[in-house]
């Protein structure tokens, strides 16, 4: 290639698109659980982000997925066998690292649950507040102090307040 800037622009556009596809894979599979999400996102990322040298002398790289498709169409399985080995090795290493990460972080609670556990401990001295009332107050976003909550509940439990004309 004579003009390297076109080559770099093409790679930049490809990488932006591949990043978008990886994000879409994460959004698509995140409801299925952590293990499935990691598995699928790693698979998509290995397919999209693995480069392969199409010209070893100039070190011209192309996305591995294109080399797989066009190499198979041009020369069959024998041509793509080295690239398949590389991609399978990267995929296996990434899966093992993902499993190790999942094992190390499996007992962590999400930050939202940690916040609720902290708030539950701070409400224990509130007297007759039930956990559900506390949870509803936290999720309402009002940010009332203990004294304000007690005063509000006393007003709401008594006689209805009527305006005097």
Protein Blocks (a to p, Z undefined) as FASTA:
>chain_A
ZZlmlmmmmmmmmmmmmmmmmmmmmmmmmmnojklmmmmmmmmmmmmmmccdfblklopa
cdfklmmmmmmmmnojmlmmmmmmmmmmmmmmmmmmmmmmmmmmmmpccfklmmmmmmmm
mmmmnojacfklmmmmmmnonopafklmmmmmmmmmmccddddZZ
